[in-house]
Amino acid sequence: MTVPIPSLEPDPYVVALEEVAALDQQIAVLSAVRAERVTTARNHLHQQAPTDRSTGGPVWSRARVERVELVTELAQLTRRTEYRAATLVDTSTVLVDRLPATLAAVAAGVVSWEHAEVIAKHADGLQGEALLSYDTRLAALAVEVNPKQLDRTARAQVELSQPSTAVERAEKAAATRRIYVDPAADGMAYLTMFAPAPEIHAITDRATRLAAGLRASGDPRSMGHLKLDVLTDLMLNGETSIPGANRGIRGRVHVMVPAMTLLGVGQEAAILRGYGPIDPATATQLTAEATSWRRILTDPITGRILTTDPRDYRPTAQMIDHARLVHPTCVFPGCTVPSEQADIDHTEDHAFGGNTIPENLAPLSQRHHKVKHHTRWQIVQNGDDTLTATSPAGYQYTTRPEGRMQPAPKQLIATAIATATATATATATAAATATATAPVVPEKELANCPF
């Protein structure tokens, strides 16, 4: 009997898994180096001592100017959102300045950056022995658990370390509650609510109970779809119980649909303001239910939205609407705040001679409006609906218009010009012939003519 000789070659599947783990270790090591570089950048910026550059209103402290410049600079340079850039800055500086055990574990490749973010996030407010104990314990535990498990332990450790401040920290966290929208593919989007846990769980429980009732009555939709649908119905058609809130308010959407697409003979996508292109079927449904329409003229050569509104000291309603049509979101690089929620800013400050004309107006979110006026960021209009933003470090970023239709086909423009020219020529010839052949009427016979 022949005994099979075991293969000496390693299992390629196991090799691939081990390579992934090894790469994760390398990423952790580089993340520790990055944390030190971020902190170094912060220190150099502090030495530059940037100050508030605004000409009026509340003055920002130097610390606030420094933080905003660093976060916005990193966000653009590394293609992060400002939220993620702020998290990078906060985690890096906390690790370097306050959490030596965690930083050492990350530098050794045994703790990931995700774990470090959790540890740094919950270290806020800890001091002295409490901070030392927290850092040592969590750095050791992070080697054994995933970030979600570590988060629970970190919160429990903080409660044990400073139970007297639990209420204060809860109030501080509640002050950061917010709601935001992120676009997804295929006409979908994410609505995220960041709110106190009791309210979120209560909302989920109500949605589940309503969905279960519909399911029990024979509704064929899945529980997941039913929970979402009942919540959507409540938010769109329900009324608030908050005293002083206006009732009867309904959500609105703005859709820009090319006429040819609406007639079913064009291929260009409709644009949902604040989201982007949507499919023709959805656009048709929305326009069929529209309560109002507005005709918008575009340049057939460039596709730019045209406006005929002249100069005014304050932007007119037409100017504001024009700015929001051209730029459905804030024009600061990387910002996705819808233009309806943004300020209409004079790109060149009106106090320094900037005109109130469409070419000098653009939507800026309240946050970035302040960034523009209080920091060294500079924004200029380029005359073609694009804007160039220059960062404090000298990097330049271009924002292009989203609200622009495709130019008319060259062949169509050429045909239209030829037709218009031929019509004008024929009209001029007819007029000349009529003038030459028309009989001359004596002036006295025209005395009683009403024309």
C-alpha positions as CSV (number, residue, x, y, z in Angstrom):
1,M,0.0,0.0,0.0
2,T,1.3,3.4,-1.0
3,V,1.1,6.1,1.7
4,P,0.4,9.5,0.3
5,I,3.0,12.1,1.0
6,P,1.6,15.2,2.6
7,S,2.1,18.3,0.6
8,L,4.8,20.7,1.9
9,E,3.2,23.6,0.1
10,P,1.2,26.0,2.5
11,D,-2.5,26.3,1.9
12,P,-2.9,29.4,-0.3
13,Y,-6.1,30.4,1.5
14,V,-4.3,30.5,4.8
15,V,-1.4,32.4,3.2
16,A,-3.8,35.0,1.9
17,L,-5.4,35.4,5.3
18,E,-2.1,35.8,7.0
19,E,-1.0,38.4,4.5
20,V,-4.2,40.4,5.3
21,A,-3.4,40.3,9.0
22,A,0.2,41.3,8.3
23,L,-0.9,44.3,6.1
24,D,-3.2,45.4,9.0
25,Q,-0.2,45.4,11.3
26,Q,1.7,47.6,8.8
27,I,-1.3,49.9,8.5
28,A,-1.4,50.3,12.3
29,V,2.3,51.1,12.4
30,L,1.9,53.8,9.7
31,S,-1.2,55.1,11.5
32,A,1.0,55.8,14.6
33,V,3.5,57.6,12.4
34,R,0.6,59.6,10.8
35,A,-0.7,60.6,14.3
36,E,2.7,62.0,15.2
37,R,2.8,63.9,11.9
38,V,-0.6,65.4,12.4
39,T,0.4,66.6,15.8
40,T,3.6,68.0,14.4
41,A,1.5,69.9,11.8
42,R,-0.7,71.2,14.5
43,N,2.3,72.5,16.4
44,H,3.8,74.2,13.4
45,L,0.4,75.9,12.7
46,H,0.3,77.1,16.2
47,Q,3.7,78.7,15.7
48,Q,2.3,80.6,12.7
49,A,-0.3,82.1,15.1
50,P,-3.1,82.6,12.5
51,T,-5.7,85.1,13.8
52,D,-9.3,86.0,12.9
53,R,-9.4,87.8,9.5
54,S,-13.1,89.0,9.6
55,T,-14.0,92.7,9.5
56,G,-17.1,92.5,11.8
57,G,-19.1,90.3,14.1
58,P,-17.8,88.0,16.9
59,V,-14.1,87.4,16.8
60,W,-12.8,83.9,16.8
61,S,-10.2,82.9,19.3
62,R,-6.7,81.9,17.9
63,A,-7.3,78.3,19.0
64,R,-10.5,78.1,17.0
65,V,-8.9,79.6,13.9
66,E,-6.0,77.1,14.2
67,R,-8.4,74.1,14.5
68,V,-10.6,75.1,11.7
69,E,-7.7,75.8,9.3
70,L,-6.0,72.5,10.2
71,V,-9.2,70.4,9.8
72,T,-10.3,72.0,6.5
73,E,-6.7,71.8,5.2
74,L,-6.4,68.1,6.0
75,A,-9.9,67.3,4.7
76,Q,-9.1,68.7,1.3
77,L,-5.6,67.4,1.0
78,T,-6.5,63.9,2.0
79,R,-10.0,63.8,0.4
80,R,-11.7,63.2,3.7
81,T,-14.9,64.8,4.9
82,E,-14.3,67.5,7.5
83,Y,-15.9,65.2,10.1
84,R,-13.4,62.4,9.4
85,A,-10.6,65.0,9.3
86,A,-11.6,66.3,12.7
87,T,-11.7,62.8,14.0
88,L,-8.2,62.2,12.7
89,V,-6.9,65.4,14.3
90,D,-8.6,64.6,17.6
91,T,-7.5,61.0,17.8
92,S,-3.9,61.8,16.8
93,T,-3.5,64.6,19.3
94,V,-5.1,62.7,22.1
95,L,-2.9,59.7,21.4
96,V,0.3,61.7,21.2
97,D,-0.4,64.0,24.1
98,R,-2.4,61.9,26.6
99,L,-2.4,58.1,25.7
100,P,1.2,56.8,25.5
101,A,0.2,53.2,26.1
102,T,-2.4,53.1,23.3
103,L,0.0,54.9,21.0
104,A,2.7,52.4,21.7
105,A,0.3,49.5,21.0
106,V,-0.6,51.1,17.7
107,A,3.0,51.7,16.8
108,A,3.8,48.1,17.5
109,G,1.0,47.0,15.1
110,V,-1.0,45.1,17.8
111,V,-3.8,47.6,18.0
112,S,-5.6,49.0,15.0
113,W,-6.4,52.7,14.3
114,E,-10.2,51.9,14.7
115,H,-9.5,50.7,18.3
116,A,-7.4,53.8,18.9
117,E,-10.3,56.0,17.8
118,V,-12.6,54.3,20.3
119,I,-10.1,54.7,23.2
120,A,-9.3,58.4,22.3
121,K,-13.0,59.3,22.0
122,H,-13.9,58.2,25.5
123,A,-10.8,59.6,27.1
124,D,-12.2,63.1,27.1
125,G,-12.5,64.5,30.6
126,L,-10.2,61.9,32.3
127,Q,-7.2,63.2,34.2
128,G,-4.4,62.0,36.4
129,E,-4.6,58.5,37.7
130,A,-8.0,57.9,36.1
131,L,-6.5,58.6,32.7
132,L,-3.4,56.5,33.3
133,S,-5.5,53.5,34.4
134,Y,-7.9,53.9,31.5
135,D,-5.1,54.1,28.9
136,T,-3.3,51.1,30.3
137,R,-6.3,48.9,30.6
138,L,-7.9,49.7,27.3
139,A,-4.6,49.3,25.4
140,A,-4.3,45.8,26.7
141,L,-7.9,44.9,26.1
142,A,-7.9,46.2,22.5
143,V,-5.6,43.3,21.5
144,E,-8.4,40.8,22.3
145,V,-11.6,42.4,21.2
146,N,-13.1,44.2,18.2
147,P,-13.8,48.0,18.3
148,K,-17.5,47.6,19.1
149,Q,-16.8,45.4,22.1
150,L,-14.1,47.8,23.1
151,D,-16.5,50.7,22.9
152,R,-18.8,49.1,25.5
153,T,-15.9,48.5,27.9
154,A,-14.5,52.0,27.4
155,R,-17.9,53.5,28.3
156,A,-18.1,51.4,31.4
157,Q,-14.5,52.2,32.4
158,V,-15.3,55.9,32.1
159,E,-18.4,55.6,34.2
160,L,-16.4,53.9,36.9
161,S,-13.6,56.5,36.7
162,Q,-15.9,59.6,36.9
163,P,-19.5,58.7,37.9
164,S,-20.2,62.2,39.1
165,T,-19.9,63.7,35.7
166,A,-22.2,61.3,33.9
167,V,-25.1,63.8,33.7
168,E,-22.8,66.6,32.5
169,R,-21.3,64.4,29.8
170,A,-24.8,63.2,28.7
171,E,-25.9,66.8,28.3
172,K,-22.7,67.7,26.4
173,A,-23.3,64.8,24.0
174,A,-27.0,65.7,23.5
175,A,-25.9,69.1,22.4
176,T,-24.2,67.5,19.4
177,R,-27.4,65.8,18.1
178,R,-27.9,66.3,14.4
179,I,-29.5,64.9,11.3
180,Y,-27.8,64.6,7.9
181,V,-28.2,63.1,4.5
182,D,-25.7,61.1,2.4
183,P,-26.5,60.2,-1.2
184,A,-26.3,56.6,-2.3
185,A,-26.4,54.8,-5.7
186,D,-29.5,54.2,-7.9
187,G,-31.6,57.1,-6.7
188,M,-31.3,56.1,-3.0
189,A,-29.9,58.1,0.0
190,Y,-29.1,57.6,3.7
191,L,-30.9,59.7,6.4
192,T,-28.9,59.5,9.7
193,M,-30.2,60.7,13.0
194,F,-27.6,61.2,15.8
195,A,-29.7,61.6,19.0
196,P,-29.9,60.4,22.6
197,A,-30.2,56.7,22.8
198,P,-33.6,56.6,24.6
199,E,-35.3,58.5,21.8
200,I,-33.6,56.4,19.1
201,H,-34.7,53.2,20.7
202,A,-38.2,54.6,21.2
203,I,-38.5,55.5,17.5
204,T,-37.3,52.1,16.5
205,D,-39.8,50.4,18.9
206,R,-42.7,52.4,17.5
207,A,-41.7,51.7,13.9
208,T,-41.5,48.0,14.8
209,R,-44.9,47.9,16.5
210,L,-46.6,49.7,13.6
211,A,-44.9,47.5,11.0
212,A,-45.9,44.4,13.0
213,G,-49.6,45.5,13.0
214,L,-49.6,46.0,9.3
215,R,-47.9,42.6,8.8
216,A,-50.5,40.9,10.9
217,S,-53.3,42.5,8.9
218,G,-51.9,40.8,5.7
219,D,-49.6,43.5,4.3
220,P,-47.1,41.6,2.0
221,R,-44.2,43.9,2.5
222,S,-41.2,42.7,4.6
223,M,-40.8,43.9,8.2
224,G,-37.7,45.9,7.1
225,H,-39.6,47.7,4.4
226,L,-42.7,48.2,6.6
227,K,-40.6,49.9,9.3
228,L,-39.1,52.2,6.9
229,D,-42.4,53.0,5.1
230,V,-44.3,53.8,8.3
231,L,-41.5,56.1,9.5
232,T,-41.4,57.8,6.2
233,D,-45.2,58.3,6.3
234,L,-45.0,59.7,9.9
235,M,-42.3,62.1,9.0
236,L,-44.0,63.4,5.9
237,N,-47.6,63.4,7.0
238,G,-47.5,63.5,10.8
239,E,-47.6,66.7,12.9
240,T,-45.2,67.7,15.6
241,S,-46.3,68.1,19.2
242,I,-43.5,70.6,20.0
243,P,-45.1,73.9,21.2
244,G,-44.6,76.8,18.8
245,A,-43.7,74.6,15.8
246,N,-45.6,75.5,12.6
247,R,-48.2,72.9,11.5
248,G,-49.1,71.8,8.1
249,I,-45.6,72.0,6.7
250,R,-44.8,69.4,4.1
251,G,-41.5,68.4,2.6
252,R,-40.5,69.8,-0.8
253,V,-38.2,68.6,-3.5
254,H,-36.8,70.5,-6.4
255,V,-36.3,68.7,-9.7
256,M,-34.8,70.2,-12.8
257,V,-36.0,68.2,-15.9
258,P,-35.0,68.9,-19.5
259,A,-38.0,69.6,-21.7
260,M,-37.0,66.9,-24.2
261,T,-36.7,64.3,-21.4
262,L,-40.1,65.3,-20.0
263,L,-41.6,64.8,-23.5
264,G,-40.1,61.4,-23.7
265,V,-37.8,62.1,-26.6
266,G,-34.6,63.1,-24.8
267,Q,-32.0,61.1,-22.9
268,E,-30.6,63.6,-20.5
269,A,-31.1,62.8,-16.8
270,A,-33.2,65.0,-14.5
271,I,-31.5,66.6,-11.5
272,L,-32.8,66.3,-8.0
273,R,-31.4,69.4,-6.2
274,G,-29.1,68.3,-3.3
275,Y,-28.7,64.8,-4.7
276,G,-27.9,64.8,-8.4
277,P,-29.1,62.8,-11.5
278,I,-32.2,60.7,-11.1
279,D,-33.9,58.2,-13.4
280,P,-36.6,59.4,-15.9
281,A,-39.4,57.3,-14.3
282,T,-38.9,59.0,-10.9
283,A,-38.6,62.4,-12.5
284,T,-41.8,61.9,-14.4
285,Q,-43.7,60.8,-11.3
286,L,-42.4,63.8,-9.3
287,T,-43.3,66.3,-12.1
288,A,-46.7,64.8,-12.5
289,E,-47.4,65.6,-8.9
290,A,-45.7,69.0,-9.0
291,T,-47.6,71.9,-7.4
292,S,-45.7,74.6,-9.3
293,W,-43.4,75.0,-12.3
294,R,-40.8,77.5,-13.3
295,R,-39.3,77.8,-16.8
296,I,-35.5,78.0,-16.8
297,L,-33.6,79.2,-19.9
298,T,-30.1,77.7,-20.6
299,D,-27.4,78.7,-23.0
300,P,-27.6,76.2,-25.9
301,I,-23.9,76.5,-26.5
302,T,-22.6,76.0,-22.9
303,G,-25.5,74.7,-21.0
304,R,-25.2,77.4,-18.4
305,I,-28.4,78.6,-16.7
306,L,-29.2,82.2,-17.8
307,T,-30.5,85.0,-15.8
308,T,-31.8,88.4,-16.8
309,D,-32.0,90.0,-13.3
310,P,-29.9,93.1,-13.1
311,R,-28.0,94.7,-10.3
312,D,-29.5,95.2,-6.8
313,Y,-28.0,96.0,-3.4
314,R,-29.5,92.8,-1.9
315,P,-29.8,89.6,-3.9
316,T,-33.3,89.3,-5.3
317,A,-35.3,86.1,-5.1
318,Q,-34.4,85.4,-8.7
319,M,-30.7,85.8,-8.0
320,I,-30.9,83.5,-4.9
321,D,-32.8,80.9,-6.8
322,H,-30.3,81.2,-9.7
323,A,-27.3,80.6,-7.4
324,R,-29.0,77.6,-5.9
325,L,-29.9,76.1,-9.3
326,V,-26.3,76.5,-10.5
327,H,-24.9,75.1,-7.3
328,P,-27.3,72.7,-5.5
329,T,-24.8,72.4,-2.6
330,C,-22.4,74.6,-0.7
331,V,-19.5,75.6,-3.0
332,F,-16.8,75.1,-0.3
333,P,-14.6,72.2,-1.5
334,G,-16.0,68.9,-0.2
335,C,-19.1,70.3,1.4
336,T,-22.5,68.6,0.7
337,V,-24.9,70.9,2.6
338,P,-27.9,71.6,0.3
339,S,-27.9,75.2,-1.0
340,E,-31.4,75.7,0.5
341,Q,-29.8,75.4,3.9
342,A,-26.9,77.7,3.0
343,D,-26.2,81.4,3.0
344,I,-26.0,83.2,-0.4
345,D,-22.6,84.8,-0.1
346,H,-20.9,87.6,-2.0
347,T,-17.8,85.8,-3.2
348,E,-16.0,89.1,-3.4
349,D,-17.0,90.8,-0.2
350,H,-19.6,93.5,-0.8
351,A,-17.8,95.7,1.8
352,F,-14.7,95.6,-0.5
353,G,-16.6,96.4,-3.8
354,G,-18.1,93.1,-4.7
355,N,-21.3,93.5,-6.8
356,T,-24.6,91.9,-6.1
357,I,-24.8,90.1,-9.4
358,P,-25.2,86.4,-10.2
359,E,-21.6,86.1,-11.1
360,N,-20.6,87.1,-7.6
361,L,-23.1,85.1,-5.6
362,A,-22.8,81.5,-4.5
363,P,-24.2,79.3,-1.6
364,L,-22.0,78.8,1.4
365,S,-23.1,76.7,4.4
366,Q,-23.2,78.7,7.6
367,R,-20.1,76.9,8.8
368,H,-18.1,77.6,5.7
369,H,-19.4,81.1,5.4
370,K,-17.7,81.7,8.7
371,V,-14.6,79.8,7.6
372,K,-14.3,82.1,4.6
373,H,-14.5,85.2,6.6
374,H,-12.5,84.2,9.8
375,T,-9.6,82.2,8.3
376,R,-7.1,82.5,5.5
377,W,-9.2,80.5,3.0
378,Q,-9.9,82.5,-0.1
379,I,-12.6,81.8,-2.8
380,V,-12.8,83.5,-6.2
381,Q,-15.3,83.2,-9.1
382,N,-13.9,82.2,-12.5
383,G,-16.7,83.6,-14.7
384,D,-17.9,80.3,-15.9
385,D,-19.8,79.1,-12.8
386,T,-16.7,77.5,-11.4
387,L,-15.0,78.7,-8.2
388,T,-11.4,78.3,-7.0
389,A,-10.7,78.0,-3.3
390,T,-7.2,78.5,-2.0
391,S,-6.3,77.0,1.3
392,P,-4.1,78.6,4.0
393,A,-1.3,76.3,2.9
394,G,-1.6,77.5,-0.7
395,Y,-3.4,74.4,-2.3
396,Q,-6.1,75.2,-4.8
397,Y,-9.4,73.4,-5.3
398,T,-12.0,73.9,-8.0
399,T,-15.8,73.6,-7.5
400,R,-17.8,73.0,-10.6
401,P,-21.5,73.7,-11.2
402,E,-23.8,70.7,-10.8
403,G,-26.9,72.6,-12.0
404,R,-26.0,72.7,-15.7
405,M,-27.8,71.0,-18.6
406,Q,-25.9,69.4,-21.5
407,P,-25.3,71.9,-24.4
408,A,-27.6,71.5,-27.4
409,P,-26.1,69.3,-30.2
410,K,-24.0,71.3,-32.6
411,Q,-26.0,70.0,-35.5
412,L,-29.2,71.3,-33.9
413,I,-27.7,74.7,-33.3
414,A,-26.4,74.9,-36.9
415,T,-29.8,73.9,-38.3
416,A,-31.5,76.5,-36.1
417,I,-29.1,79.2,-37.2
418,A,-29.5,78.4,-40.8
419,T,-33.3,78.3,-40.5
420,A,-33.3,81.7,-38.6
421,T,-31.1,83.2,-41.3
422,A,-33.3,82.0,-44.1
423,T,-36.4,83.2,-42.4
424,A,-34.9,86.6,-41.8
425,T,-33.8,86.9,-45.4
426,A,-37.2,85.9,-46.7
427,T,-38.9,88.3,-44.4
428,A,-36.6,91.2,-45.5
429,T,-37.2,90.4,-49.2
430,A,-40.9,90.2,-48.7
431,A,-40.9,93.5,-46.9
432,A,-38.8,95.2,-49.6
433,T,-41.2,93.9,-52.3
434,A,-44.2,95.0,-50.5
435,T,-42.7,98.5,-50.0
436,A,-41.9,98.7,-53.7
437,T,-45.3,97.6,-55.0
438,A,-47.6,99.2,-52.4
439,P,-49.6,102.1,-53.8
440,V,-48.9,105.5,-52.3
441,V,-51.8,106.8,-50.2
442,P,-52.3,110.6,-50.1
443,E,-51.6,112.0,-46.7
444,K,-55.0,113.7,-46.6
445,E,-56.7,110.3,-46.8
446,L,-54.9,109.2,-43.6
447,A,-56.2,112.0,-41.4
448,N,-58.9,109.8,-39.9
449,C,-56.9,106.6,-39.7
450,P,-57.0,105.2,-36.1
451,F,-53.5,103.8,-36.5
